Amino acid sequence: MAYSKPYLTVKDQLALIKSRGMIISDEALAESYLNKIGYYRLSGYWYPYREAKQVAGITKVLDDFKSGTKFSEIVDLYVFDKKLRLVFLDVIERIEIALRVR
């Protein structure tokens, strides 16, 4: 199966995000995050910030972002999720060890 989307550099990805209405206050920092985390991984965190419309009773999520969406908030959400996962993994490990000991 052929991949239909064209390759975009990080600068092109940033331009695409901005063209869709996301506010980017520090472009150098945003580029750094896109290099470290990746466009695709971050896109899951900005999904709820995308515009949506109803078509024949079906919600269609659009490519444009809701007004006021900030890249920094998306990164903050990603970092929060990462820390939360680490806390849960620690708790699960403690429970696993406690059960093994008993």
C-alpha positions, 0 to 999 in steps of 0.5 A: 500500500502506498503512503499518500501523505507527502514528507514534511520537514519539521519546519513544514510541519510547524508551518502546517500547524500554524496555518491550521490556527494553532498559536505558537509563541516560541517557534524554536522551542516548538521545533525542538519538541517536534524533533524530540516527540514527533508530529504524529505523537503530539497529534493525538494530544491536539485532537480534542482541540480540533474544530468539528461540525455536524453533517447529517447527524455525524460529527466530522472532525476538521483539520483546523484548530479551535480558536486560542489553541496553543502549542504550549498547552499541547506539550503540557498535556503530553508531559502531564500524561507521561508523568501520570503513566510513570506514576501508574507504572510505579504503582503497578510494579509495587502491587505486582511485587507485593503479590509475588511476595505473598 
